[in-house]
Amino acid sequence: MMRQYELVDRVRKYNPQTDEDLLNRAYVYAMRAHGAQKRASGDPYFTHPLEVAAILTEMKLDDATIVAAVLHDTIEDTSATRAEIDQLFGPEIGSLVDGLTKLKKLDLVSKRAAQAENFRKLLLAIADDVRVLLVKLADRLHNMRTLHYVSPEKRARIAEETLEIYAPLAGRMGMQNLRDELENLSFKYLMPEAFAMVSTRLEDLRDKNKELIKTIEEELTGELARRGIQAHVRGRQKQPYSVWSKMERKSVAFEQLSDIFGFRVVVNDVDEVYRVIGVVHTKWPMVPGRFKDYISTPKQNDYRSVHTTVVGPGRQRVELQVRTHEMHDIARHGIAAHALYKDGRNAPAPVLSHESNAYQWLKRTIDMLADGDSPEEFLEHTRLELFHDQVFCFTPKGRLIALPRGATPIDFAYAVHTSVGNSAVGVKINGRLAPLLSPLANGDEVEIIRAEGQTPPAAWESIAITGKARAAIRRASRDAVRAQYAGLGRQIVLRAFERAAKKYSEDKLRAALPRLARASVEDVLAAVGRGEMFSGDVVKSVYPDFKEERRPAAPANPADPGWFGMQKASGVQFKVPGASGSIHALPIRGLRGDLPVTFAPNGGAVPGDRIVGILTPGEGVTVYPIQSPALAAFDDQPERWLDVRWDIDDAQELFPAKVIVAAINEPGSLGAVASLIGEMGANIDDVKFNKKSPDFREMILEIQVFDLKHLTDVLSRLRALPIVNSVERVIG
């Protein structure tokens, strides 16, 4: 275990002005707070926060961050409180420790929701002070280094979470060294056989190419020195997880990878970077399409270098990364390399990252929280943002937009502004009209064609790949559905006021909102339109003395064969279209108001079926069984779907169903089928025949039954008839 003086010495090496008393007090406090707690390895728990602090001293971070690392588990795992930390170490350190503390007593159903909510809290804390992220990543790194001590189930869960969230987050913050180690450790525990295979192959390749790498390093260093350029040239090998990912992504074997080895050239200034490129391209042929300038166009995580690939000594393809010492520092340590306190000043954290693209990306990600998405949606959006490489596109005015690789103009439009995405109807890519689904490439100029009043189709959510676009499309779809329900609800409410002979006043309805437990008039109208609120209750909220008089159902009109008559559903009367002249009760919850209601045209629905209503404005609602294949036609129209269910315990009326009976083609077959259906208390409404073969005939029967159990009994009895080959229910 690291001693107290060792921690102080580590910090003093890069910060002579360190507050030794603060570090000593934090050491003693944390050691006493954790007391006799043990880790899974059997070591004292206090060794963990000390190792986290040690990792951060390698990044040369300020006193407050080191102290927060030492204390980071005290509030969560000991009796220490935020107030006590504030009092002893100051509110700055207290805020850092609190940001690293998981939420307790979460009243959430799933572990996934709890994980997402804790991740939301963490990112909010990081948005306030980026040092929270640095401590969290160091904490995760030490946990991964000691993961072999925990149970296999917990090991797999932590490794998967690290690979899905924390390693990509470290990458997006530019902390490549830390990301590499997190990825390789996760790879080792999640896929041990693949890890062992790739690691062994890399080791063999390193031994085989040792002399070639040395030759290239010496030749390149000498060539640059002859041109007056002092450069540090070092061969490097890709990490096991990086190699495995590329093999999986491109479906290639290990032997087919040509860029496992590369060379990094570090020089003093930007001018020398481009001089190196000139020397290299003059001496060796460049591989076309392999030149990338991340200095003129930095990556979103602040990474800057020039990449090129040449055919070098021995006709070997050599990948080169050329950068300055400062760029190299940022490439390794990312956002931590922006710390202004490295010169001994303890600058507040927000100052150190104002110019960091990575930190600005993180702030934009946090902005999505304000849009009211659930924790799970937020976690999904953040993962989408983390996992993708980037392409760089431009607006017609030259504004640079960084997007994940594979992004479409839909993602581009929402990256420019939410209103641009919502009103997008077309796109020009490099001056030519193109589909909105076109994948964008580096350097594309993208012009979004807009139409005011346009609403993005709900199907766009499955096409967009950025979290911001998906969240905006989902909100726009919800708003559009809400507006449609509110329009329908307004019509129902106005008719209800007319029937009651009362004057409708929006101001009076607004005053009655507390009685309806709704925040706005639009909320009330939308609730009525969805069937969640009875229009008569709205009238009563405005006119409390109003008493609704129920009218009996009107008799069927023989002159109007297209109507069953006036039906009741949950106390409200409906006209229900049908082919029969008989009158049926339609006990369905969720359909309130004067809406025409009919069953699915091919097969109907019976009590016991899970059902859904499809709204057709101006025509009414059609009720389908939930398993009906016809519902696929409405997948892209979620605003038309109504949540309905049967409100019945003991059915007294008959409901339509369709069955197909394949029976032996002989005299009396139809009679036997019809007799059994009659004996079972069901009714045949219509029958058609199809001749399947000379021996069998198919009867298509439209029957009427009381409920799903009754229908199941009828089908079972039919299957038992000796003349029947098969019986199937038709659901259209």
C-alpha positions in Angstrom: 0.0 0.0 0.0 1.3 3.5 -0.9 2.5 5.4 2.1 1.4 8.9 3.1 4.7 10.5 2.2 4.8 8.6 -1.1 1.6 10.2 -2.3 2.9 13.7 -1.3 6.2 13.0 -3.1 4.4 12.0 -6.3 2.4 15.3 -6.4 5.4 17.4 -5.4 7.5 16.1 -8.4 5.3 18.0 -10.8 3.7 20.6 -8.5 6.3 22.0 -6.0 3.6 24.3 -4.6 1.3 21.5 -3.5 -0.6 21.8 -0.3 1.0 18.9 1.7 -1.2 19.5 4.7 -4.4 19.0 2.5 -3.0 15.8 1.0 -2.0 14.4 4.5 -5.4 15.2 6.0 -7.3 13.5 3.1 -5.1 10.4 3.5 -5.8 10.1 7.2 -9.5 10.8 6.9 -10.1 8.3 4.1 -8.0 5.6 5.9 -10.1 6.0 9.1 -13.4 6.2 7.2 -12.8 3.0 5.3 -11.5 1.3 8.5 -11.5 -2.4 8.2 -13.3 -2.6 4.9 -11.8 -5.2 2.5 -11.8 -5.5 -1.3 -12.6 -8.7 -3.1 -8.9 -9.4 -3.3 -8.6 -9.4 0.5 -6.6 -6.1 0.5 -7.7 -3.2 2.7 -10.3 -1.2 0.8 -8.2 2.0 1.3 -5.6 0.7 -1.2 -8.2 1.3 -4.0 -8.6 5.1 -3.6 -4.8 5.4 -3.2 -4.2 3.6 -6.5 -6.8 5.8 -8.2 -4.9 8.9 -6.9 -1.6 7.4 -8.1 -3.1 7.0 -11.7 -4.1 10.7 -11.6 -0.6 11.8 -10.5 0.7 10.3 -13.7 -1.6 12.9 -15.5 -0.1 15.6 -13.2 -3.4 16.8 -11.9 -4.1 19.4 -9.3 -4.4 19.0 -5.5 -8.2 19.1 -5.5 -8.5 16.2 -8.0 -5.9 14.1 -6.1 -7.8 14.7 -2.8 -11.1 13.9 -4.5 -9.7 10.6 -5.7 -8.5 9.7 -2.2 -12.0 10.5 -0.8 -14.1 9.4 -3.8 -15.8 6.4 -2.1 -16.2 7.9 1.4 -19.8 9.3 1.0 -21.0 6.2 -0.9 -19.4 3.4 1.2 -18.8 4.9 4.7 -20.6 7.0 7.2 -19.1 10.2 5.8 -21.4 12.9 4.6 -21.2 15.7 2.0 -21.6 18.3 4.7 -18.6 16.8 6.6 -16.4 16.7 3.5 -17.4 20.3 2.7 -16.5 21.4 6.3 -13.1 19.6 6.4 -11.9 20.0 2.8 -14.0 22.8 1.3 -17.0 22.9 -1.1 -14.9 22.4 -4.2 -13.6 19.0 -3.1 -17.0 18.2 -1.6 -18.7 18.8 -5.0 -16.2 16.6 -6.8 -16.7 13.7 -4.3 -20.5 14.1 -4.5 -20.4 14.0 -8.3 -18.6 10.6 -8.0 -21.2 9.2 -5.6 -23.9 6.9 -7.0 -27.5 7.7 -6.3 -28.9 5.7 -3.4 -32.5 4.3 -2.9 -33.4 4.6 -6.5 -37.1 3.6 -6.9 -36.6 2.1 -10.3 -37.9 -1.2 -11.7 -34.8 -2.4 -13.7 -31.1 -2.4 -13.1 -30.7 -0.9 -16.5 -32.8 2.2 -15.5 -30.7 2.5 -12.3 -27.5 2.3 -14.3 -28.8 4.9 -16.7 -29.9 7.3 -14.0 -26.5 7.0 -12.2 -24.8 7.7 -15.6 -27.0 10.7 -16.1 -26.0 12.0 -12.6 -22.3 11.4 -13.4 -22.5 13.3 -16.7 -24.3 16.2 -15.1 -21.5 16.4 -12.5 -18.9 16.1 -15.3 -20.6 19.0 -17.1 -20.1 21.1 -14.0 -16.5 20.1 -13.5 -14.5 17.9 -15.9 -12.3 16.7 -13.1 -15.1 14.4 -12.0 -14.6 12.5 -15.3 -10.8 12.1 -14.7 -11.3 10.6 -11.3 -14.1 8.3 -12.6 -12.0 7.0 -15.4 -9.1 6.4 -13.1 -11.4 4.6 -10.7 -12.7 2.4 -13.5 -9.2 1.6 -14.7 -8.1 0.4 -11.3 -11.2 -1.7 -10.9 -10.5 -3.3 -14.3 -6.9 -4.0 -13.3 -8.2 -6.0 -10.3 -11.3 -7.5 -12.0 -10.0 -11.1 -11.7 -10.8 -11.1 -8.0 -14.6 -10.7 -8.5 -17.2 -13.4 -9.5 -17.5 -14.3 -13.2 -21.0 -12.8 -13.4 -20.0 -9.5 -11.9 -16.8 -9.6 -14.0 -18.7 -9.9 -17.2 -21.1 -7.1 -16.3 -18.4 -4.6 -15.3 -16.3 -5.5 -18.4 -19.3 -5.0 -20.7 -20.2 -1.7 -19.1 -16.6 -0.5 -19.5 -16.5 -1.5 -23.1 -19.8 0.1 -23.9 -19.6 3.3 -21.9 -16.3 4.2 -20.2 -13.7 3.2 -22.8 -15.6 5.1 -25.6 -16.1 8.1 -23.2 -12.3 8.1 -22.6 -11.8 8.1 -26.3 -14.2 10.9 -26.9 -12.3 12.9 -24.3 -9.0 12.2 -26.2 -7.5 10.0 -23.5 -6.3 7.3 -25.9 -3.8 5.6 -23.6 -6.5 5.1 -20.9 -9.0 4.0 -23.6 -6.6 1.4 -25.0 -6.0 -0.2 -21.6 -9.8 -0.2 -20.7 -10.6 -1.8 -24.0 -7.9 -4.5 -23.8 -8.8 -5.4 -20.2 -12.5 -5.6 -21.2 -11.6 -7.7 -24.2 -9.5 -10.0 -22.0 -12.5 -10.8 -19.7 -15.3 -10.8 -22.2 -13.6 -12.9 -24.9 -10.6 -14.6 -23.3 -9.9 -17.0 -26.2 -10.0 -14.3 -28.9 -7.8 -12.1 -26.7 -5.2 -14.8 -26.3 -5.2 -15.6 -30.0 -4.7 -11.9 -31.1 -2.1 -11.2 -28.4 -0.1 -14.3 -29.4 -0.2 -13.4 -33.1 0.9 -9.8 -32.3 3.7 -11.0 -30.2 4.9 -13.4 -32.9 4.6 -10.6 -35.5 6.6 -8.2 -33.2 9.4 -10.7 -32.9 9.4 -11.4 -36.7 9.5 -7.7 -37.7 11.8 -6.3 -34.9 14.7 -5.7 -37.3 12.6 -4.2 -40.0 11.0 -1.8 -37.6 14.4 -0.8 -36.3 15.7 -0.3 -39.9 12.7 2.0 -40.8 13.1 4.0 -37.6 16.8 4.6 -38.3 16.4 5.4 -42.0 13.6 7.8 -41.5 15.4 9.6 -38.6 18.5 9.9 -40.7 16.7 11.2 -43.7 14.9 13.9 -41.6 18.2 14.9 -39.8 19.8 15.5 -43.2 17.1 17.9 -43.9 17.6 19.7 -40.6 14.6 18.3 -38.8 15.1 16.9 -35.3 12.4 14.2 -34.9 11.6 11.4 -32.6 10.6 8.4 -34.7 9.1 5.4 -32.9 7.5 2.2 -34.3 4.2 1.2 -32.7 1.9 -1.7 -32.8 -1.9 -1.7 -32.7 -3.6 -2.9 -29.5 -5.3 -6.4 -29.4 -8.8 -5.0 -29.1 -8.2 -2.5 -32.0 -7.0 -5.4 -34.2 -9.9 -7.6 -33.2 -12.4 -4.8 -33.9 -11.1 -4.2 -37.4 -11.1 -8.0 -38.1 -14.8 -8.1 -37.0 -15.8 -4.9 -38.7 -14.2 -5.7 -42.1 -14.7 -9.5 -41.9 -11.0 -10.1 -42.6 -8.4 -12.5 -41.2 -5.4 -11.4 -39.2 -3.1 -12.0 -42.1 -5.1 -9.6 -44.3 -4.4 -6.6 -42.0 -1.8 -4.3 -43.5 -1.6 -1.6 -40.9 -0.8 -3.5 -37.7 2.5 -1.6 -37.4 2.8 2.1 -37.8 5.3 4.8 -37.0 4.9 8.0 -35.0 7.0 11.1 -35.8 7.1 13.8 -33.2 8.6 17.2 -34.0 8.9 20.6 -32.4 6.4 22.7 -34.4 3.6 22.6 -37.0 5.9 23.9 -39.7 8.1 20.9 -39.2 5.1 18.5 -39.4 4.4 19.5 -43.0 8.2 19.5 -43.9 8.3 15.9 -42.7 5.3 15.0 -45.0 7.2 16.7 -47.9 10.3 14.6 -47.2 8.4 11.4 -46.8 6.3 11.8 -49.9 9.4 12.8 -51.9 11.4 9.8 -50.8 8.7 7.1 -50.9 5.5 6.7 -53.0 2.3 7.7 -51.2 -0.6 5.3 -51.1 -3.6 7.2 -52.7 -6.5 8.0 -50.4 -4.5 7.4 -47.2 -3.6 11.1 -46.4 -5.6 12.7 -43.6 -4.9 16.1 -42.1 -6.3 16.3 -38.6 -4.4 19.5 -37.9 -6.4 21.7 -40.2 -9.5 19.8 -39.3 -9.1 18.4 -35.7 -11.2 15.5 -34.5 -13.9 16.3 -32.0 -11.8 14.9 -29.2 -9.1 17.5 -30.0 -6.8 15.0 -31.7 -4.4 16.6 -34.1 -1.9 14.9 -36.4 -1.2 14.3 -40.1 -1.6 10.7 -41.2 -0.2 9.3 -44.4 0.8 5.8 -45.8 3.8 5.3 -48.0 5.4 2.3 -49.7 8.7 2.3 -47.7 11.8 0.2 -47.4 11.5 -3.4 -48.6 8.2 -2.4 -50.4 6.5 -2.4 -47.1 3.4 -0.2 -46.6 4.3 2.1 -43.7 1.7 4.2 -41.9 3.0 7.4 -40.4 1.5 9.8 -37.9 3.3 13.2 -37.7 2.6 15.6 -34.8 4.2 18.1 -32.5 5.1 17.3 -28.8 2.1 19.3 -27.6 -0.2 17.3 -30.0 1.4 14.1 -28.8 0.6 15.0 -25.2 -3.0 15.7 -26.0 -3.3 12.5 -28.1 -2.2 10.5 -25.1 -3.9 12.3 -22.2 -6.7 14.2 -24.0 -8.7 16.5 -21.9 -6.3 16.1 -19.0 -3.5 17.6 -21.1 -5.5 20.9 -21.2 -5.0 21.4 -17.4 -3.6 25.0 -16.9 -2.5 24.0 -13.4 0.4 21.9 -14.7 2.6 24.9 -14.2 1.9 24.9 -10.5 -1.3 27.0 -10.5 -4.4 25.5 -9.1 -6.8 26.8 -11.8 -10.5 26.0 -11.5 -11.5 23.2 -13.7 -13.9 25.0 -16.0 -11.0 27.2 -17.2 -8.9 24.3 -18.3 -11.4 23.1 -20.9 -13.1 26.1 -22.4 -11.2 25.6 -25.7 -11.6 21.8 -25.7 -13.8 20.5 -28.5 -14.2 17.3 -26.5 -15.6 19.1 -23.5 -17.9 21.2 -25.7 -19.2 17.9 -27.2 -19.9 16.7 -23.7 -21.8 19.8 -22.8 -23.9 19.4 -26.0 -24.7 15.8 -25.0 -25.8 17.0 -21.6 -28.2 19.5 -23.2 -30.2 16.5 -24.4 -31.2 16.0 -20.7 -33.3 19.1 -20.8 -35.6 17.6 -23.4 -37.2 15.2 -20.9 -36.0 11.9 -22.3 -36.1 8.9 -20.0 -32.8 7.7 -18.5 -32.7 4.7 -20.8 -33.2 6.9 -23.8 -30.4 9.2 -22.7 -28.1 6.2 -22.2 -29.0 5.0 -25.7 -28.3 8.4 -27.2 -25.0 8.8 -25.4 -23.9 5.3 -26.6 -24.8 6.3 -30.2 -22.7 9.4 -29.8 -19.7 7.6 -28.3 -19.3 4.6 -30.6 -18.9 6.1 -34.0 -15.9 7.5 -35.9 -16.4 10.8 -37.6 -16.9 12.5 -40.9 -16.6 16.2 -41.4 -19.1 18.0 -43.6 -19.8 21.7 -44.4 -22.9 24.0 -44.7 -23.1 26.2 -47.8 -21.7 29.0 -45.7 -18.6 27.0 -44.7 -19.6 26.0 -41.2 -17.9 22.7 -40.2 -20.2 19.9 -38.9 -18.7 16.8 -37.3 -20.9 13.7 -37.5 -20.6 10.0 -36.8 -19.5 7.9 -39.7 -22.6 6.6 -41.5 -24.6 9.7 -40.7 -27.2 11.0 -43.2 -28.4 14.4 -44.2 -31.1 13.9 -41.5 -28.4 13.8 -38.8 -26.7 16.8 -40.5 -29.9 18.8 -40.4 -30.4 18.2 -36.7 -26.8 18.9 -36.0 -27.2 22.4 -37.5 -30.4 23.1 -35.5 -33.5 21.2 -34.4 -35.8 23.5 -36.4 -33.7 22.7 -39.5 -34.2 19.0 -39.0 -37.9 19.2 -38.2 -38.5 21.2 -41.4 -36.2 19.2 -43.7 -37.8 17.8 -46.9 -34.8 17.4 -49.2 -31.0 17.8 -49.6 -28.4 18.9 -52.0 -25.0 17.2 -51.5 -22.2 19.0 -53.3 -24.8 20.9 -55.3 -26.8 17.9 -56.5 -30.1 16.7 -55.3 -29.8 13.5 -53.3 -32.0 11.2 -51.1 -32.1 12.1 -47.4 -30.9 8.6 -46.7 -27.6 9.1 -48.4 -24.5 8.4 -46.2 -22.3 11.5 -45.9 -18.6 11.5 -46.7 -15.7 13.6 -45.5 -15.7 17.0 -47.2 -19.3 16.9 -48.5 -21.1 20.3 -48.7 -24.7 19.7 -47.5 -27.6 22.1 -48.2 -30.8 21.2 -46.5 -34.0 22.0 -48.3 -36.7 23.1 -45.9 -40.5 23.5 -45.8 -42.2 25.4 -43.0 -44.9 23.4 -41.2 -43.3 20.1 -42.1 -43.3 17.4 -39.4 -40.5 14.7 -39.5 -41.9 11.2 -40.3 -41.6 8.9 -37.3 -39.7 6.4 -39.5 -36.8 8.8 -39.5 -36.0 7.8 -35.9 -34.8 4.4 -37.1 -32.7 6.0 -39.9 -30.9 8.6 -37.9 -27.8 7.5 -36.1 -27.1 10.5 -33.8 -28.7 10.7 -30.4 -29.7 14.3 -30.9 -31.6 13.6 -34.2 -33.4 10.6 -32.7 -34.4 12.5 -29.6 -35.7 15.4 -31.7 -37.6 13.2 -34.1 -39.2 11.3 -31.2 -40.3 14.6 -29.6 -41.7 16.0 -32.8 -43.7 12.7 -33.4 -45.1 12.9 -29.9 -46.0 16.6 -30.4 -47.7 15.8 -33.7 -49.7 12.9 -32.2 -50.6 15.1 -29.3 -51.8 17.9 -31.6 -53.9 15.4 -33.5 -55.5 14.1 -30.4 -56.1 17.6 -29.1 -57.9 18.5 -32.4 -60.1 15.4 -32.1 -60.6 16.1 -28.4 -61.7 19.7 -29.2 -64.4 18.5 -31.6 -65.7 16.0 -29.0 -65.7 18.6 -26.2 -67.5 21.2 -28.3 -70.2 18.7 -29.2 -70.5 17.7 -25.5 -71.0 21.4 -24.6 -73.6 21.7 -27.3 -75.6 18.6 -26.1 -75.5 20.1 -22.6 -76.7 23.4 -23.9 -73.8 25.1 -22.2 -71.4 27.7 -23.6 -67.8 26.5 -24.2 -65.2 29.0 -22.9 -61.5 28.3 -23.0 -60.9 30.7 -20.1 -63.5 28.9 -17.9 -61.9 25.6 -18.9 -58.5 27.0 -17.9 -59.8 27.9 -14.5 -61.2 24.4 -14.1 -57.8 22.7 -14.8 -57.1 21.8 -11.1 -60.4 19.8 -11.0 -59.3 17.8 -14.1 -55.7 17.4 -12.8 -54.2 18.7 -16.1 -51.7 21.5 -16.6 -53.2 23.1 -19.7 -56.2 23.2 -21.9 -54.4 21.3 -24.6 -53.6 18.5 -22.1 -57.3 18.2 -21.4 -58.3 18.1 -25.1 -55.6 15.6 -25.9 -56.7 13.4 -23.0 -60.3 13.5 -24.4 -59.0 12.7 -27.9 -57.1 9.7 -26.6 -60.1 8.4 -24.7 -58.4 9.0 -21.3 -61.0 11.5 -20.2 -64.8 11.6 -20.7 -66.1 14.7 -22.4 -69.0 14.9 -19.9 -66.4 15.3 -17.1 -65.0 18.4 -18.9 -68.5 19.9 -19.0 -68.9 19.2 -15.2 -65.6 20.8 -14.4 -66.7 24.1 -15.9 -70.4 23.8 -14.8 -70.3 21.8 -11.5 -74.2 21.9 -11.2 -74.6 20.2 -14.6 -76.3 16.8 -14.5 -76.0 14.7 -17.6 -79.2 12.9 -18.6 -78.5 9.6 -20.2 -80.6 8.7 -23.3 -81.6 5.2 -24.1 -80.0 3.7 -27.2 -82.0 4.4 -30.4 -83.5 1.4 -32.1 -81.9 0.1 -35.3 -83.1 1.8 -38.4 -84.3 -0.9 -40.9 -83.8 1.6 -43.7 -80.2 2.0 -42.9 -78.7 -1.6 -43.2 -75.2 -0.3 -42.9 -75.5 0.5 -39.1 -75.9 -1.9 -36.1 -77.6 1.0 -34.3 -76.6 3.1 -31.3 -74.3 1.2 -29.0 -73.0 1.8 -25.5 -69.3 1.6 -24.5 -68.4 2.5 -21.0 -71.5 4.6 -20.7 -71.1 6.5 -23.9 -73.1 5.7 -27.1 -71.5 4.8 -30.4 -72.8 4.1 -33.8 -71.0 0.9 -34.9 -71.0 0.1 -38.6 -71.7 -3.6 -39.5 -73.2 -5.9 -42.0 -75.8 -7.5 -39.7 -79.1 -6.1 -38.8 -78.9 -7.2 -35.2 -77.9 -4.9 -32.3 -74.7 -5.7 -30.3 -73.2 -4.1 -27.2 -69.6 -3.0 -27.8 -68.0 -2.9 -24.3 -64.6 -1.4 -25.1 -62.6 0.9 -22.9 -60.6 3.7 -24.4 -63.2 4.7 -27.0 -65.3 7.6 -25.6 -67.1 10.2 -27.6 -69.2 10.1 -30.7 -66.9 8.0 -32.8 -68.1 5.4 -35.3 -66.5 2.1 -34.4 -66.2 -1.0 -36.5 -64.3 -4.4 -36.4 -61.5 -5.4 -38.6 -62.9 -6.2 -42.0 -61.4 -9.6 -42.3 -61.9 -11.7 -39.3 -63.2 -9.3 -36.6 -62.3 -9.5 -32.9 -63.9 -11.2 -29.9 -63.7 -10.5 -26.2 -60.5 -12.1 -24.8 -58.4 -11.0 -27.8 -55.9 -8.3 -27.1 -57.1 -5.5 -29.3 -56.0 -2.1 -30.7 -57.9 0.7 -32.3 -56.8 2.4 -35.5 -58.2 5.9 -35.9 -59.2 7.2 -39.3 -60.0 10.9 -39.0 -63.4 11.7 -40.4 -64.3 8.0 -40.5 -64.0 6.5 -37.0 -62.1 3.7 -35.3 -61.4 0.2 -36.5 -60.8 -2.5 -33.8 -58.1 -5.1 -34.7 -56.7 -8.1 -32.7 -53.2 -7.2 -31.7 -51.8 -10.1 -33.8 -53.5 -8.9 -37.0 -51.0 -8.7 -39.9 -53.1 -5.8 -41.3 -51.6 -3.6 -38.5 -48.2 -3.6 -40.3 -49.7 -1.1 -42.7 -49.9 1.4 -39.8 -46.4 0.9 -38.3 -45.3 4.3 -39.6 -48.4 6.1 -38.3 -48.2 5.8 -34.5 -50.5 8.8 -34.1 -53.4 6.6 -35.4 -53.0 3.9 -32.7 -55.4 3.9 -29.8 -55.0 1.8 -26.6 -58.3 0.0 -26.2 -59.4 -3.1 -24.2 -62.6 -5.0 -23.5 -64.7 -4.0 -20.6 -66.7 -7.2 -20.1 -66.8 -10.1 -17.6 -69.6 -12.3 -19.0 -70.4 -11.7 -22.7 -74.1 -11.8 -23.5 -73.8 -10.8 -27.2 -72.2 -12.5 -30.2 -69.1 -11.1 -31.9 -67.7 -11.8 -35.4 -64.9 -14.3 -36.2 -63.7 -16.0 -39.4 -62.5 -19.6 -39.7 -61.4 -21.9 -42.5 -62.4 -25.5 -42.3 -60.9 -28.1 -44.7 -63.3 -31.0 -44.8 -63.8 -34.2 -46.9 -65.7 -33.4 -50.1 -68.8 -35.7 -49.5 -72.5 -35.2 -49.0 -73.4 -34.0 -45.6 -70.1 -32.4 -44.7 -71.5 -28.8 -44.5 -74.5 -30.1 -42.5 -72.2 -31.8 -40.0 -70.1 -28.6 -39.6 -73.2 -26.4 -39.4 -74.9 -28.7 -36.9 -71.9 -28.7 -34.5 -71.6 -24.9 -34.6 -75.3 -24.6 -33.8 -75.0 -27.1 -30.9 -72.1 -25.0 -29.5 -74.4 -21.9 -29.3 -72.5 -20.1 -32.1 -74.0 -18.7 -35.3 -73.0 -18.9 -39.0 -73.3 -15.5 -40.6 -71.9 -16.3 -44.0 -70.2 -19.2 -45.8 -68.1 -19.6 -49.0 -66.4 -22.5 -50.6 -63.0 -23.1 -52.2 -62.2 -26.4 -53.9 -58.8 -27.4 -52.7 -58.7 -30.8 -54.5 -61.2 -33.4 -55.7 -61.2 -35.0 -52.2 -61.3 -31.9 -50.0 -63.3 -28.7 -49.9 -62.4 -25.5 -48.0 -65.3 -23.8 -46.2 -64.7 -20.1 -45.3 -67.1 -19.5 -42.4 -68.0 -16.1 -40.9 -69.3 -17.1 -37.5 -70.4 -15.3 -34.3 -69.3 -16.3 -30.8 -69.4 -14.9 -27.3 -65.7 -14.7 -26.6 -62.3 -16.2 -27.2 -62.9 -19.2 -25.0 -66.2 -19.9 -26.8 -64.4 -19.6 -30.2 -61.5 -21.9 -29.0 -64.1 -24.6 -27.9 -65.8 -24.4 -31.3 -62.5 -24.8 -33.1 -61.5 -27.8 -30.9 -64.8 -29.6 -31.5 -64.6 -29.0 -35.2 -61.1 -30.5 -35.3 -62.5 -33.6 -33.7 -65.0 -34.3 -36.5 -64.0 -37.3 -38.6 -64.7 -35.4 -41.8 -62.5 -32.4 -40.9 -58.8 -32.3 -42.0 -57.9 -28.9 -40.5 -59.4 -25.8 -38.8 -57.8 -22.4 -38.6 -58.9 -19.0 -37.5 -58.4 -16.1 -39.9 -57.2 -12.8 -38.5 -57.0 -10.1 -41.2 
